[in-house]
Amino acid sequence: MAIKTFDSLADLGEYYNGEVFRSMDDDTLFVFDNRQYRWLRYRWSQGRREVRFVEEVNDGLPIVTQIYPTG
């Protein structure tokens, strides 16, 4: 089971020990779960107060860009 919410992109990336990606089409976030070998979709809640789990991705990913970590 995926963790339902995170307070920040950093918390999301650090929990899954990897990068966080954002869809070029919208603000959907993607992270790879190395423990279960699956992609997970997250989205900011209204007002960007937390990052919420949406679903496990079973098809391919859209075009994405890495947003965490930066630099």
C-alpha positions in Angstrom: 0.0 0.0 0.0 1.3 3.4 -0.9 1.7 6.2 1.7 -1.4 8.4 1.2 0.0 11.9 1.9 3.3 13.8 2.3 4.0 17.4 3.4 6.4 18.2 0.6 8.2 17.0 -2.5 11.3 16.4 -0.4 9.4 14.1 1.9 7.9 12.2 -1.0 11.3 11.8 -2.7 13.1 10.8 0.5 10.5 8.2 1.5 10.9 6.5 -1.8 14.6 7.2 -1.9 14.5 8.6 -5.4 13.5 11.3 -7.8 10.1 13.0 -8.1 8.8 13.8 -11.7 6.1 16.1 -12.9 4.0 15.5 -16.0 4.5 18.1 -18.7 0.7 18.0 -19.3 -0.5 18.8 -15.8 0.7 19.0 -12.2 0.6 15.2 -11.7 3.6 13.8 -9.8 5.3 10.5 -10.3 7.6 8.5 -8.1 9.1 5.1 -8.5 8.7 2.7 -5.6 11.8 0.5 -5.5 10.4 -1.8 -2.8 7.4 -2.9 -4.9 8.9 -2.1 -8.4 6.1 0.2 -9.5 5.3 3.7 -10.5 3.0 5.7 -8.3 1.0 8.9 -9.2 0.6 11.7 -6.7 -1.1 15.1 -6.9 -0.9 18.3 -4.9 -4.0 18.9 -2.8 -6.0 22.1 -3.3 -3.9 25.0 -2.0 -0.7 22.8 -2.2 -0.9 21.9 1.4 0.1 18.3 0.9 0.9 15.7 -1.8 -1.8 13.0 -2.0 -1.6 9.5 -3.5 -3.8 9.0 -6.6 -3.1 5.6 -8.0 -0.5 3.0 -9.1 0.4 3.5 -12.7 -0.2 0.4 -14.8 0.3 2.0 -18.3 3.2 4.1 -19.5 4.2 7.4 -18.1 3.4 10.7 -19.9 6.3 13.0 -20.8 7.8 14.0 -17.5 10.5 16.3 -16.0 12.4 15.7 -12.8 11.5 18.3 -10.1 13.2 16.7 -7.0 16.0 16.8 -6.2 16.9 20.0 -8.1 20.3 21.1 -9.3 
